[in-house]
Amino acid sequence: MIEANEGLVRDVVEQVLEQVRTGWGGRVAPTVGASAAPTLTAGSRAAPAVTGAVGANRFGQFTDVNQAVQAAAKAQAQLMTRSLAQRKIACDLIRRICIDQADRLGAMEFEETRIGRPEHKGEKLVLAGEQSLGVEFLRSNVFSGDHGLTVEEFAPWGVVAVITPVTHSLPTLASNAISIIAAGNSIVCNPHPGGAKIACHGAKLFNQAIYEKLGIDNLLSILTAPTLETAGAMFGHPDIRLLAITGGPGVVKAALASGKRAICAGPGNPPVVVDASADIDNAARCIIEGAAFDNNLLCLAEKEVFVEAAVWDKLHAAMKAHSAFELSAQQINALADKVIAGPTDGHLHARREFVGKGAADLAAAIGVRVPPNTELLFGPTGPDHPFVQAEQMMSCLPFVKADGFEQAVAMAKQAEHGFRHTAIIHSRLVDHMTYMGKQMDTCLYVKNGPSMAGDGVGGEGYCSYSIACTTGEGVTTPLTYTRMRRCVMVDNLRII
Ligand code: NAD
């Protein structure tokens, strides 16, 4: 009750300030519903946003789920009255902020989460800004024949509930937002509490820019004090019909139990197989590049390596030549005792305090000093070792020796736990590539490159921060957040 009153007072004050700021002071701002919102030509300056009682000029910041959903619903209704060109403007504003402010926002994300590598936080935002798919990816299907003309168009769902992980808080929100808004939706986000400050700050910047240009506020509404309860309230809200989930097994389970349509970018545990035919130097370079990026926080990053015995020594030498540090079996066992916990929900997992830690910190945890340029730790284990079975998300990879290629693939398949997320092979044999691809049945399958090549970074294709391996949509695009509608003209409109 108190909060509702505070919200109302804030809305009134903000309306007055906005009217003064935009030169509307003393005049009554027209009360315009969504249907009467101004139609703008692309790039033109919008009239000031039309403010209502709920969520006016909040720039997306909410503590109450219901208010957040109402404000996002209003914003979405406004968006639907605008042109595709204006949707693109909204997406481009998000892109620009991610690119232009990458260093500052990346530093803020690191400051808050203290996981991963500071220098990679900005890179991830640039990637989100440059490569997330937007309006240009939308399309329609047309069927033209004796019985006339049928058009299938991809329509928005309305308000999409978004869950973001702590591993890439703002990059996931930004990348999701670009694709979800491009598809004509608005967003309500329950960010991971550990990355909520940066997500809320980013959402505020995005909303401010969109409001200033297009006069729509709260296109991205966000819960500033997210909890499991606010996530649950979002999942159960009657005005939300689509959930976009990025996270581990717990949230995926909760979303799928909601009874709503859920696009789930769930966990992975990507194995690498290096066979005897591989270019070993390239394999070592790629494994380090993929696994050490942001201290292995990416869900698609190399998590364990199965090596044919014939190239075991050669691969070890190449790893060391490329700034990886080899732990002994005793040392990697000692590290596992410190950093891996569980099982919980049937899976071993990394202890929170070690997620996203670098090689030097991990080594220090077991009293080992490594050279300052060390990118990654690696060490010998068996296939059932906790480092193999857990999605460890830190800069240490277990290496498992296999008698032959088929055994390596069998162990890789077991370690992937049926998540069907990502698998990587280093080989020159097409038969081996094909065999492993069929066996693994993963959403991403990378051959002779670092894992991120599977997400369009250094490989062909496009990029998203949400790879919906769990529910099968794959690398998400604007079309992922649409529903198909068909419009049929019978026996007419075909002009040939
Ligand atoms: P996490 O599962 O701890 O949290 C993810 C999000 O889910 C957070 O916002 C959290 O608050 C929320 N959450 C957790 N349990 C919930 C529940 N029961 N109900 C409602 N919300 C709940 O994961 P994390 O540590 O933030 O991120 C790492 C995990 O996410 C890894 O498993 C990684 O593989 C996965 N991930 C997957 C992708 C992908 O594209 N497939 C991308 C990034 C991360």
Boltz pocket constraint, residues with backbone or C-beta under 6 A from the ligand:
constraints:
  - pocket:
      binder: B
      contacts: [[A, 163], [A, 164], [A, 165], [A, 166], [A, 167], [A, 190], [A, 191], [A, 192], [A, 193], [A, 227], [A, 228], [A, 231], [A, 232], [A, 246], [A, 247], [A, 248], [A, 249], [A, 250], [A, 251], [A, 254], [A, 264], [A, 265], [A, 266], [A, 267], [A, 268], [A, 297], [A, 298], [A, 299], [A, 391], [A, 464], [A, 465], [A, 466], [A, 467], [A, 468], [A, 469]]
      max_distance: 6.0
